[in-house]
Amino acid sequence: MYRRRIMSTKKHGRKAAALCLAGLCLLSAVSPVMAADYTESLIDTGRTASLTIGKYVNNDGNEVPGTGLEGQSVPEGSVPLAGVTFSYYKAAELTQIVSGTKASVYASSVSADLLALAERAGAAPAAVTVDGEAMYTTASLEKAVEAINAVPSAAEESAGSTQLTDLVRREGTAMAPTGADGLTRAEALPLGLYLIAETDVTAAEAAGSLVMTGLPHLLMLPMTNAAAIDGHAPGTVWQYDVTLYPKNRTLGIRKAIVSERDGVEVLVTADDRSIGETIRQIITADVPVLTGGLTNREYRIVDTMSEGLSFREINAVTIGSGAWNDPANVPLTPEVDYTVSSGDDRSVTITLTEQGRARLDAVAENSHLYVDFNGYLNGDAGVGTSLNTTTPTLTYATSASETRSMDGNTPHVADYELDITKLADAAGADLTQVVFTMAKEGDALSFVALEAGSYRLAEEGDDAAVLTGSLSPDAAGRLKIRGLDAAAYEIRETKTAPGLQLLTDTVSIILESPTEPDGSLTACYAGIGSEAPVKLTDNEGLLDGIASLTIENGKALAVPHTGGSGGADYRMAGLVSLAGIALAVSGAALRRRALRRRAR
């Protein structure tokens, strides 16, 4: 048996490499390294290593498993971030022990500061005695670092991740700030187990970026290959020149609408709703782990809605590192942790108080502030391509940075219009005397008259005196109804003009929209009585969110007092003509969503 102060191979090396890569979210490699950049089996203890770190902003949530090789691909849309300083601290030697054909690896001469932090976190690693010397597996040290990172701040001391970062900043070596390409590099590093931390982002913030720093993590130099190299399977050779692309993003804010799809609540950025319908929305704002004694000085969210949307109420404000609906998220208390103001109901402002900001200071890992609130589509909602939009803004400052504001994305809500033409054979018939009622999936609807023959769905706050359940066309027989979503509707004629036959059968109408609504309709289906609705293939208004159809009634049946059948004057009462004009929808396949039920 003999041992060398460096590392081993195969089984132990493969396991260690997997642990070192955990949490880094390295990106995939596309080009192999040359033979001189690695060794097979045992580590060459006479070599040194190099470390290249790339700081790329990727706010789309994509995570691509990686390999540590130079030339890795970066997800589309990622942007290099300059001005971020990484530091490295050699936390342990690596002892390679070889016995016959078996090789083992241990961390030796481990940093006393790191072990002390692990003990305070209740995660002191168990030592392994090898030839009378205390050593540790890299797996146990990795678990210890994870436990330290999870320790929240307390009155007497900062969070565990902050203490690790301070250790690296104090005892380690700072690399050059990342350049315009987002890269920084350290050469000729002695082989060993290193703590890597982001120790300074002030230069990046001075250039206008609010950076979410990653948690400190362990890295072995060299590391075993996570991808095949020159035909060598993963975990079988040692890489000495390692390139890392940690998962990074700048501070940001995002907005989504809660929609029920196939019985499951999901977040979408486009949906269709009817006027008056509740729209549940989720704002996700980033909460970074602050290091170096920094605190949150200002944290304010404003959501601004177009004239077609209104604010109703806050459901909850929570903090967590999981998803928006994670039950482990911590709720904040209104008027204690945050205040809410809404001036004209077209915007809402959530401002964290000093106590609320202290909750942000205490997060042990990069987290999110979730604002769960209800709005609704109001009577000013635009139809079709006049989309109803909403945009969140985060105003943020730390104790060491200027106050900056950043806008998030802009989700939208669409609604649609039904345009009916009433035709009649009776010359001079007063079509304004025709009366319809309308229901949505069996529920009667109420309306507000805008002008002759034009109506919108009722909304919250409408004066009861102006609400009506009756719809009448104008003198030309036109009836417009706006504020509808993609759903199934029933129209019934309850009164007709003198000289016309009352249409006794219900007209059923189904409006269909794209899976991701963009203001257009993909189809309109219509039917009468017990007949199944048929697709109206010619309907040029669909691209503008307007579905058109014609209802034609015959003359009233005249029956002589002496009896008789009416002879040639008899026409089928309630004849309906469902006419359309030109539908042209191109592009990807569209899914029928007419009867989709949503969160209300």
ROKE-381382 format. One record per residue (C-alpha): x, y, z; residue in three letters. Coordinates in steps of 0.1 Angstrom, whole numbers, plus 2048, in hexadecimal, padded with zeros to 3 digits. Layout:
N
XYZala...
# end
This chain:
600
800800800met80B8237F9tyr7FB8457FAarg8008667E8arg7F38887F1arg7DA88A7D4ile7BF8757C8met7B38537BBser7A08437A0thr781830794lys7688297B0lys7728437C9his77C85C7B0gly75B85879Darg74785D7BDlys75A87C7C7ala75688C7A5ala7318887A6ala7308997C8leu7458B57BDcys7308BC79Fleu7108BD7B4ala7018DF7B6gly7168EF79Bleu6FE8E877Fcys71A8E5766leu7118E8741leu7168CD728ser7368C8715ala7388C86F0val75D8C36EAser7768AA6F9pro7978B4708val7B88A76FCmet7CB88A70Bala7E38A071Dala7C78AF732asp7BF890745tyr7CE870753thr7C084D756glu7BD83A776ser7D384B791leu7D8870794ile7F987E78Aasp80488E7ABthr81E8A479Agly8058B7786arg7F28D778Dthr7CE8E0783ala7BC8FE774ser79990B77Bleu78491F763thr76292C76File74893B758gly72E953766lys71095274Etyr6EE960755val6D294874Dasn6B0954759asn69B93B746asp69F91F760gly6B0907748asn6C98F0759glu6E08DA744val6F58BF754pro71A8C574Egly73C8B674Cthr7568CF758gly7668CF736leu7718EE723glu75B8F7706gly73A8EF717gln71B8FC706ser706916718val6E0916716pro6D292D6FCglu6CC950709gly6E794F724ser6FC96E726val71F971734pro721986754leu74099B75Aala74D9A977Bgly74798A792val76397F7A8thr76795A7B1phe78094F7CCser78E92D7D5tyr79A91F7F5tyr7AD8FE7F9lys7998ED814ala7AB8CC814ala7C78B7805glu7BD8987F2leu7CF8787FBthr7D185C7E2gln7D58397F1ile7DD81C7DAval7DE7F87E6ser7E47DF7CAgly7C97E67B0thr7B37F97C8lys7B581F7CCala7A48357E5ser7A185A7EAval79D86E80Atyr79E893814ala7BA89A82Cser7C68B883Fser7A38C683Dval79E8EB846ser7978EF86Bala78090D863asp76B8F784Cleu7688DB866leu75E8F5881ala74390386Bleu7378DF864ala7358D8889glu7218F7890arg7098ED875ala7058CB885gly7158B9868ala7388B1873ala74589785Bpro752876869ala777871866ala787852858val7A8847868thr7C183D84Dval7E4834859asp7DE847879gly7D3866867glu7AF875868ala7A1878845met77F87E836tyr76C872818thr76488E7FFthr73F883801ala73E88B827ser74E8AD821leu7358B5805glu7188AD81Clys7288C3837ala72A8E181Fval7058DB814glu6FB8DC839ala70F8FC840ile6FF90D822asn6DD904830ala6E3916852val6CE936853pro6DB956862ser6D495C887ala6D797A89Eala6FB9718A8glu709965887glu703966861ser6F694A84Cala70C92B846gly711933821ser71D95682Bthr736947843gln743930828leu74694D810thr75896182Aasp770944830leu77994280Bval77B968809arg79296A828arg7A894C823glu7A69457FDgly7B29557DDthr79C96C7C8ala79C9657A2met79B98278Aala77798F785pro76597F768thr76B991747gly75499A72Bala752975721asp74796D745gly76695874Bleu782958765thr79F940768arg7B8934782ala7D8922777glu7F190A788ala7DB9017A6leu7E88E67BEpro7D38C87BDleu7BA8C67DAgly7968CB7E6leu78B8EF7E1tyr76F9057EEleu76291C7D2ile74E93B7D9ala74295B7C8glu7529757DFthr74C9967CDasp7309A17B5val7339C77BBthr7439CD798ala7269BA787ala70D9CD79Bglu71E9EE794ala7199E676Fala6F39E1775gly6F09BC77Dser6E19B079Dleu6F298E7A1val6E596F7B3met70495F7C0thr7079397C2gly70D9277E2leu73191D7ECpro73A8FA7E0his7568E07E0leu76A8D77C2leu7858BD7BDmet7A38C57A7leu7A88AF794pro7858A178Fmet77A88277Ethr76A88675Casn74488A75Cala743885736ala75586D71Eala778878714ile7898686F6asp7758486FBgly77A847721his759842733ala74E85C74Dpro76085876Fgly77F846761thr79886275Bval7A488176Etrp79F8A4761gln7B98BE76Ctyr7AB8DC759asp7878E1764val76E8FA756thr74F90176Bleu72F913761tyr71C917782pro6F791C781lys6F3942782asn6D995D77Carg6D5981783thr6BB98D79Bleu69998E78Agly67498D78Cile65B978778arg635977775lys61D95B76Dala5F895376Cile5EA93577Eval5D6920766ser5C68FE76Aglu5D18E674Earg5C58C274Fasp5BC8C6774gly5DE8D377Fval5E68F7788glu603903772val61492576Cleu60F93474Aval61895673Athr5FA957723ala5D694E72Aasp5B2957720asp597962738arg575972738ser56D994745ile56799376Bgly57A97276Fglu59496F78Bthr5B896C77File5D095D799arg5F4969793gln6169607A1ile6339797A3ile6559687A9thr6719807B4ala6949737BCasp6A29757DFval6C89707DEpro6DE9647FBval6F1983806leu715980810thr72F996821gly7179A483Bgly7009B3820leu6DB9B8828thr6BC9C0813asn6B69E5814arg6989E77FDglu6819CD7EEtyr6629D87DCarg64C9C87C1ile6349DB7ABval61D9C9792asp60F9E0777thr5F09D5763met5E29E2743ser5BF9F1743glu5AF9D073Dgly5BB9C175Eleu5B49CA783ser5C39C07A4phe5AC9B07BDarg5BF9A17DCglu5DF9917E9ile5DC96C7F0asn5FF967800ala623973800val63C958807thr661951806ile6719307FBgly68B91F7E6ser6719077D6gly65590B7BEala63A9267C2trp62290C7D1asn63B8FA7E8asp62A8F680Apro64C8FB81Aala64D92080Fasn64C93882Dval62E94F82Epro633974835leu61B98884Bthr6099A683Cpro60F9C884Dglu62C9B8860val6439AA844asp6349BD827tyr61A9D881Dthr6039D97FFval5F69F77EDser5E19F97CEser5D7A1C7C1gly5C2A187A2asp5BE9F27A3asp5D49F0784arg5F39EB798ser5FD9DC7BAval61C9E37CFthr62B9CB7E8ile6459DB7FEthr6599C7817leu65D9D6839thr67D9D684Eglu6729B585Dgln6699A683Cgly68B9AF82Earg69B99F84Cala68A97F841arg69B98381Fleu6BC988830asp6B8967842ala6B4950824val6CF935823ala6CC92F7FEglu6C19427DFasn69B9447E2ser67D9567D5his66296E7E2leu6419627D4tyr62397A7D2val6039677CCasp5E697E7C4phe5C59807B1asn5BB999796gly59F99877Dtyr5979A1759leu5839C275Aasn56B9D2742gly5869E5730asp5979C5724ala5A39C6700gly5979AB6E8val5AD9956D3gly5CF9A36CCthr5C99C06E4ser5D79AB6FFleu5D49B3724asn5F69B3733thr6089B4755thr62C9BB75Dthr63E9B877Fpro65A9CE78Bthr6739C77A7leu6849E47B8thr6A29D77CCtyr6C09E37E0ala6D99D47F9thr6EB9E7814ser7089EC7FCala6F79F17DAser6E2A0C7C9glu6BDA087C5thr6B49F97A4arg6949EE793ser68F9D377Amet6719C8766asp6669A5762gly653994746asn63199E739thr61698273Apro5F5989729his5D198072Aval5BB97D70Bala59597F707asp57E97C6E9tyr55F98A6D8glu5419796C9leu53198B6ACasp50E97F6A3ile4F998B685thr4D3986688lys4C2982666leu49D98065Fala48697C641asp46B99364Eala46F9B463Dala4729D1656gly4759BA674ala4819CD693asp49F9B869Cleu4A69CD6BBthr4889BB6CBgln49A9996C8val4A798F6EAval4C29746F1phe4D0967712thr4F2957715met50293D72Cala52592F730lys52790A737glu50490C745gly50892B75Basp4F494A750ala509969748leu50398D750ser50D9AA73Aphe5119D0737val5039E1718ala51D9F8708leu509A046EBglu4ED9F76D5ala4F49D26CDgly5169D36E0ser51C9C2702tyr5389B7719arg53899E735leu5319AC758ala54E9B276Fglu5549B8794glu5469DA79Fgly52C9DF783asp50D9F178Fasp4F29D7792ala4DA9F0782ala4ED9ED760val4F09C7760leu4DB9B3749thr4D798F73Fgly4C799871Eser4D899F6FDleu4C89B16DFser4D89B96BDpro4D89DB6ADasp4C09E6692ala4D69D5678ala4D59B468Bgly4F99B6699arg5019A96BCleu5249AB6CAlys52E99B6EBile5519A06F8arg566994715gly56296F70Fleu57C954714asp580933702ala56391F70Fala541910706ala524928704tyr4FE9246FFglu4E893F6EFile4C293E6F1arg4AA9556E0glu48F95E6F9thr47C9786E6lys4799816C1thr46C99D6ACala44899E69Fpro44598A67Fgly462972687leu46294F694gln47294B6B7leu4919356B5leu48A91B6D0thr4A99066CDasp4C99106E0thr4E791B6CBval50790C6D9ser52891D6D2ile54C9126DBile5699296D9leu58C91A6D6glu5AD92B6DBser5D29216D9pro5E390E6F5thr5F692E6FCglu5DC9496F5pro5E89656DFasp5C79786DAgly5BC9636BCser5A29486BBleu5AA9276A9thr58691D6A2ala5629236A9cys5499066ABtyr52390B6AAala5048F56AAgly4DF8F76B0ile4C98E26C7gly4D68BF6CDser4ED8C06AFglu5128BF6B7ala5248E06B0pro5378E168Fval5568F4687lys551915674leu56E91365Bthr56A93564Casp56D950667asn58696B65Fglu58297D680gly591960694leu5B496E691leu5A898D6A3asp59697A6BEgly57497F6AFile55C9636A6ala53F96A68Eser51F957687leu4FD95F678thr4DB954687ile4BF95566Eglu49A951676asn47D94B65Fgly45C95D65Flys44295567Aala42A93966Fleu408949665ala3EB93166Cval3C893A660pro3AD93A67Ahis39B920664thr3B7908668gly3D08FC64Fgly3F58F664Fser402917641gly40B905621gly42791460Dala42C92F627asp43A916640tyr45F918645arg47390565Fmet47191A67Eala49292268Egly4A891C66Fleu4CC925679val4E892D661ser50A92A670leu52093D658ala544946659gly55E956643ile58494E63Fala59793D65Aleu5BD93B654ala5D292F672val5F592566Aser61191767Fgly6138FD69Bala5F78E66A4ala5DD8F66BBleu5CB8E46D8arg5A78E86DEarg5A18F96FFarg57C9016FEala5728EF71Dleu5918F4732arg58A8FD756arg5A1915767arg5A992178Aala59093B795arg
# end
